[in-house]
Amino acid sequence: MIELEDVWKVFGTDERAVLNEARRPAPDEAVLKRLRAVTGVGGASFKVEKGELVCLMGLSGSGKSTLLRLINRLLEPSAGQVRIDGGDILSLGRKALRELRSQRIGMVFQSHALVAHLSIRDNVALPLEIRGLARTQREDRADELLARVGLEGLGDRRVSALSGGMQQRVGLARALAADPDILLMDEPFSALDPLIRYDLQTQFMALSRELGKTTVFVTHDVDEAFRIADRVVLMRGGRIIQVGTADTLVNEPADDYVRRFVRNARLPERLDQQPSKTRAFA
C-alpha cells in the first residue's frame, strides 16, 4: 500500500520560505512572487491499496508527474510523509532507497529509455543483470516477459528495429523484470497512435490484474484514465481536486472544474467484456 499524507513540493529562491508562505490559509501573492515560488504539489493526501490501479490525471502543469516522482523520491518532498506498506521512505538512507527502487518499484516513462546497442532481451534483463542474476536466469525471465507483452521470439533483435508501440512493450517488460510490487508509469502510451494505444491499454489492464501490481499511472487523457483505472486522482495547479471512480467524477463532481473536465468523457466498458486476446500491432 502507498500512502501520501500532506505532501508538498515547492520550488523557489528559498524553498523553506516558499513552503511556509504557501501553507498559510491566505498566502501573500506578493511574497510568493518575490520568492519566485512554484507549487509543484500542494498538500497531497491519498492512498493506493495493494493491487489497485490509480491514475493521476490533469492538464499539463497540474503536478501529476511531480507527484509520481515523489513516491519513489526521484524528487525530494518539501514536506509531508510518503509511506510504502507503513514504512516512511523519507527516512531511508541512500542504500536502502536504491534497494527499494531496484527491488520493489518498476518505472515506465513516455520515452522508452531503452539501450540502443543492446538486444531486446538484454534490455528487458538489464535490471536483473544489475542485481547480479546469472545470465541464463535473467534471459529466461526476459523471454517469459516478452511473451507476456506480445513480443515472443523477438529477443535477439535490436530495439532500433521496433516501432514505438513495440518499444513501449519492451519498456513495460523491463519494468516487470524484477517482479516489483509497485509500478509507476508516466504517460507511457501518450505518444502512440490511437489504435496501438488502445491495444496496449487493453493488454496492460489484463496484465496488471493478472500480476496484481499496485500501479500509479499518469495521464492527461480522461478516456484513458476512466478506461484503465480503479480510481482517478484529478489534479489542478498542484492540488488534488477530487479522488474517485469514473462514475463518481462524472455523476458527483466536486466542483465546476471537475464537471467541465469530464463532461465529454466516455464511461469505460468492463474488462471482462473485452476480447481475451489482443492483437500484436507493429
C-alpha positions in Angstrom: 0.0 0.0 0.0 1.1 3.5 -0.9 0.1 6.4 1.5 0.8 10.1 1.0 0.0 12.5 3.8 0.0 16.3 3.3 2.9 16.0 0.8 4.3 19.2 -0.6 6.9 20.0 -3.3 7.7 23.7 -3.8 10.3 25.5 -5.8 11.8 29.0 -5.4 14.8 31.0 -4.3 14.1 29.9 -0.7 12.3 26.6 -0.5 11.6 26.8 3.2 10.2 30.4 2.9 8.1 29.4 -0.1 6.7 26.4 1.8 5.8 28.4 4.9 4.0 31.0 2.8 2.3 28.5 0.5 0.9 26.6 3.5 -0.8 29.7 5.0 -4.6 29.8 4.7 -4.3 33.0 2.7 -0.8 33.1 1.1 0.6 36.6 0.2 1.0 36.6 -3.5 3.5 39.4 -3.4 5.8 37.3 -1.2 5.4 34.3 -3.4 6.2 36.3 -6.5 9.3 37.8 -4.8 10.5 34.3 -3.9 9.8 33.1 -7.5 7.6 30.4 -6.0 6.1 27.5 -7.8 4.0 24.9 -6.0 4.5 21.6 -7.8 2.4 19.6 -5.3 0.4 21.2 -2.6 -0.8 19.2 0.4 -1.5 15.9 -1.4 -3.0 13.1 0.7 -4.4 9.8 -0.7 -3.8 6.0 -0.5 -3.3 3.4 -3.1 -4.4 0.0 -1.9 -2.4 -3.2 -2.7 -3.2 -4.3 -6.3 -5.1 -1.1 -7.1 -4.5 0.9 -10.3 -4.8 4.6 -9.7 -4.5 7.3 -12.4 -3.1 10.8 -11.7 -5.0 12.9 -14.2 -4.8 16.6 -15.1 -3.7 19.1 -17.6 -0.1 19.9 -18.3 1.4 21.6 -15.3 -1.1 20.2 -12.9 1.5 18.4 -10.8 0.8 14.8 -11.7 4.3 13.9 -12.9 5.9 15.7 -10.0 3.7 13.8 -7.6 4.6 10.5 -9.2 8.3 11.2 -8.7 7.7 12.0 -5.0 6.5 8.4 -4.4 10.0 6.9 -5.0 12.0 10.1 -4.1 13.2 10.9 -7.6 12.2 14.3 -6.2 12.5 15.0 -2.5 9.3 16.2 -0.9 9.5 19.7 0.7 7.2 18.4 3.5 4.8 15.5 4.3 5.1 11.8 4.6 5.3 9.1 1.9 4.8 5.5 3.2 5.0 2.2 1.5 3.4 -0.7 3.5 3.6 1.6 6.5 7.3 2.4 6.2 8.3 6.1 5.8 10.5 6.2 2.7 11.7 9.7 3.6 13.7 8.1 6.4 15.6 5.8 4.1 19.3 6.2 3.5 20.9 6.0 0.0 21.5 2.3 0.1 18.0 1.4 1.4 16.5 3.8 -1.2 18.4 2.2 -4.0 17.2 -1.3 -2.9 13.6 0.0 -2.7 13.8 1.3 -6.2 15.5 -1.7 -7.7 13.6 -4.4 -5.9 10.1 -3.1 -5.2 9.4 -0.3 -7.7 9.3 -0.5 -11.5 9.0 2.7 -13.6 7.9 3.2 -17.2 8.2 6.6 -18.9 6.8 8.1 -22.0 10.3 7.9 -23.5 11.2 4.3 -23.7 14.7 4.9 -22.3 16.0 1.7 -23.9 19.7 1.0 -24.6 20.2 1.1 -28.4 23.2 -1.2 -28.6 21.6 -4.0 -26.6 19.3 -6.6 -27.8 15.6 -6.6 -26.8 16.3 -9.5 -24.5 19.2 -7.7 -22.8 17.2 -4.5 -22.4 14.5 -6.4 -20.5 17.1 -8.3 -18.5 19.1 -5.2 -17.5 17.6 -4.8 -14.0 18.4 -8.4 -13.3 21.9 -8.1 -14.5 22.4 -5.1 -12.2 21.2 -7.3 -9.3 23.7 -10.0 -10.3 21.4 -12.7 -11.5 23.0 -15.4 -13.7 22.8 -14.9 -17.4 20.6 -18.0 -18.1 18.2 -17.0 -15.3 17.8 -13.4 -16.5 17.4 -14.4 -20.1 14.8 -16.9 -19.3 12.9 -14.3 -17.3 13.2 -11.8 -20.2 11.9 -14.3 -22.7 8.9 -15.1 -20.4 8.0 -11.4 -20.1 8.5 -10.7 -23.8 5.9 -13.5 -24.5 3.5 -11.8 -22.0 3.7 -8.5 -23.8 3.3 -10.0 -27.3 6.9 -10.0 -28.4 7.7 -13.7 -28.2 10.6 -14.7 -30.4 12.0 -11.2 -30.9 14.6 -11.2 -28.1 17.6 -11.2 -30.4 16.6 -8.1 -32.4 17.9 -4.6 -31.7 15.4 -2.1 -30.2 16.1 0.2 -33.2 14.2 -2.3 -35.4 11.0 -1.9 -33.4 8.1 0.5 -33.8 7.2 2.9 -31.0 4.4 0.6 -29.7 6.7 -2.4 -29.6 9.4 -0.3 -27.8 6.9 0.6 -25.2 6.1 -3.1 -24.7 9.8 -3.7 -24.1 9.9 -0.9 -21.6 6.9 -2.4 -19.7 8.6 -5.9 -19.8 11.8 -4.4 -18.4 9.8 -2.7 -15.6 8.3 -6.1 -14.7 11.6 -8.0 -14.9 12.5 -7.7 -11.2 8.9 -8.6 -10.2 8.3 -5.3 -8.4 5.3 -4.8 -6.1 4.7 -1.3 -7.5 4.6 0.2 -11.0 5.0 3.9 -11.5 4.0 4.9 -15.1 4.4 8.4 -16.5 2.2 8.8 -19.6 3.6 5.6 -21.2 1.2 5.4 -24.1 0.6 9.1 -24.9 3.0 9.3 -27.9 1.4 6.3 -29.6 -1.1 6.1 -32.4 -4.7 5.7 -31.2 -5.2 2.1 -32.4 -1.8 0.9 -30.9 -2.6 2.9 -27.7 -6.0 1.2 -27.2 -4.4 -2.2 -27.7 -1.7 -1.5 -25.2 -4.2 -0.2 -22.7 -6.2 -3.4 -23.0 -3.1 -5.6 -22.7 -1.8 -3.6 -19.8 -5.1 -3.8 -17.9 -5.2 -7.6 -18.2 -1.5 -8.0 -17.3 -1.8 -5.6 -14.3 -4.7 -7.6 -12.9 -3.2 -10.9 -13.6 0.1 -10.0 -11.8 -1.6 -8.0 -9.0 0.7 -5.0 -9.2 0.0 -1.8 -7.3 0.1 0.9 -10.0 0.1 4.7 -10.2 -0.4 5.8 -13.8 -0.1 9.4 -15.0 -2.2 10.6 -17.9 -3.8 13.8 -19.2 -6.3 11.8 -21.2 -9.7 11.4 -19.5 -10.8 8.5 -21.6 -7.6 6.6 -20.8 -7.9 7.3 -17.1 -11.5 6.2 -17.0 -10.8 3.1 -19.0 -7.9 1.6 -17.1 -8.1 3.0 -13.5 -9.9 1.6 -10.4 -9.8 5.2 -9.1 -8.7 8.6 -10.5 -6.9 11.4 -8.7 -7.8 14.7 -10.6 -5.2 17.5 -10.1 -5.1 21.2 -10.8 -2.3 23.6 -10.0 -0.5 21.1 -7.8 -3.6 20.4 -5.8 -5.8 17.3 -5.6 -9.3 18.4 -6.6 -11.1 15.0 -6.4 -10.4 11.3 -5.9 -12.9 8.7 -7.0 -14.1 6.2 -9.6 -15.0 7.3 -13.1 -18.7 7.1 -12.1 -18.1 9.3 -9.1 -16.3 12.0 -11.1 -19.0 12.1 -13.8 -22.1 11.8 -11.5 -20.8 13.5 -8.4 -18.2 16.1 -9.4 -16.6 18.0 -6.6 -16.9 21.4 -8.3 -17.5 23.0 -11.7 -13.9 22.4 -12.8 -14.3 18.7 -12.4 -17.6 18.8 -14.1 -16.1 20.6 -17.1 -13.1 18.4 -17.2 -15.0 15.1 -17.5 -18.2 16.3 -19.3 -17.2 14.7 -22.7 -15.6 11.6 -21.2 -16.8 8.1 -22.1 -17.5 5.9 -19.1 -15.5 2.7 -19.6 -16.6 -0.7 -20.7 -15.8 -3.6 -18.3 -12.6 -5.5 -18.8 -14.4 -8.9 -18.8 -16.5 -7.7 -21.8 -13.4 -7.1 -23.9 -11.7 -9.8 -26.0 -9.4 -12.1 -24.0 -6.6 -11.7 -26.5 -5.2 -8.6 -28.1 -3.6 -8.2 -31.5 0.2 -7.5 -31.6 0.3 -4.3 -33.6 3.6 -3.3 -35.2 
